[in-house]
Amino acid sequence: MKINKITVTFIVNGQEVTLKVGSKERLLDTLREQLQLTGTKEGCSVGECGACTVILDGKAVPSCLILTGQIGGSEVLTIEGLEADGKLDPLQQAFIDYHAVQCGFCTPGMLMSAKALLIHNPHPSREEIRTALEGNLCRCTGYEQIIEAIESVAKNCQ
Amino acid sequence: MISYEFLTSKKIEEALDYLDKFSKVQILAGGTDLLVNIHKESPRLPHFDYLLDISNIPELKFITLVKNFIEIGPLVTHFRLIEEPLIKGNFPILSTAAQTIGSVQIRNRGTIGGNIVNASPAADLLPPLIALKAEVVLTSKKSERILSLEKFLTGPYKTKLQADELLTKIKIPLLGDGYYTDFQKIGRRKALSIARLNLALVTKIDEKGVFHDTRVVPGSATPYPQSFPVTEESVNGKSIFNIDLEEIGEIVSKEMVSITGERWSTPYKKPAIATLIKRALEKIIKEAKTNEN
């Protein structure tokens, strides 16, 4: 059996890490198992549900469809990196204020998709918010509150 | 269980060396199809011993205008096809098709080269690329060849790519004046849907309102996307003022069945494909009439 270990250096939530990863190890596995960043969830494992969404070099991506061996030199932002100095990101606070969380399983992915949207487009229309979330499924179907929460942050953005 | 050695490359030359030196190499680009198949241990995956990651080769990420062609690097993502002014301006059909693929996350990772080489019967970029007469440049350590995309595809998930070759460029000739394009798709839902049926239409309308050089390429209608010459000829020479769209719908349905035979999905696909070509023609006719005024 040919399995090699690959040494990869990349940045996670502002900190540089150097890890040995397996040839089949997905970014999702590395985050959850090697780095104990379990906020990123495994849902469908085939890129359809969005639960594993993280921001890679500024873009929302499915961490289940990326091998960690591919991302040397890149910058990853996970749900754990949204909070800064004990202060929640405005999006996180808005999700609480607007009751945009039911079971919570989709929430980290939703927040990362929303964050990626606001990085590039601080004042999105409702339609643009819906498009940004089209790859994130919420089986509790709480979409309306999620969209409203994101809209409220976009409105308050300077 | 699938197991393999991971290889990575930051230069085309290095990747070609690997392909020359090793056998049973699977190339990894955006990973949105391949990593699903690896995760599911799909029987569609051929056996491979090495996985060659090309996703970080900067030389394969360009979009440039060279003489009368737009040249696209295979690692250009669907996201870039949507955003790039050179694509939006010259081939809006390609941007529209890219917009219908997967979700934001998938469009940020999936690549045009992957969509071509994976050669899914439902690939959303293949019908517009064939209708635009795209060519693919295949490079190996020893040689380089150019094939029309239509000839490059040989069957569902099958292409003429040799084991030591890498797709290094996609070339699309610019359309002249008077050309109109449209892309239609039916999926189970808007986001993340695999096309149940799609259709690319490219045609030229002269100053008298007559169709010329029509190209009709449906996807998911045949084992792999291909031109529909009978339908194309039936549109050529007709006028935007009196073309019988019902008749064209019947012709495209018949042409599809002549390729596939009657299958379980035929009763659905016959009226659906007729509707797609009617919608595409209606849209183009409306646009042409607006331009006339």
Interface residues (C-beta under 8 A of the other chain):
Chain A: M1 K2 I3 N4 I6 S23 K24 R26 S45 V46 G47 E48 G50 T53 K59 A60 V61 P62 C64 L65 I66 L67 G69 Q70 G72 G73 S113 A116 T131 A132 E134 G135 N136
Chain B: I2 S3 Y4 E5 F6 T8 L28 G31 T32 L35 V36 I38 H39 K40 D49 Y50 L51 D53 S55 N56 F79 G102 S103 V104 Q105 I106 N108 R109 K190 A191 L192
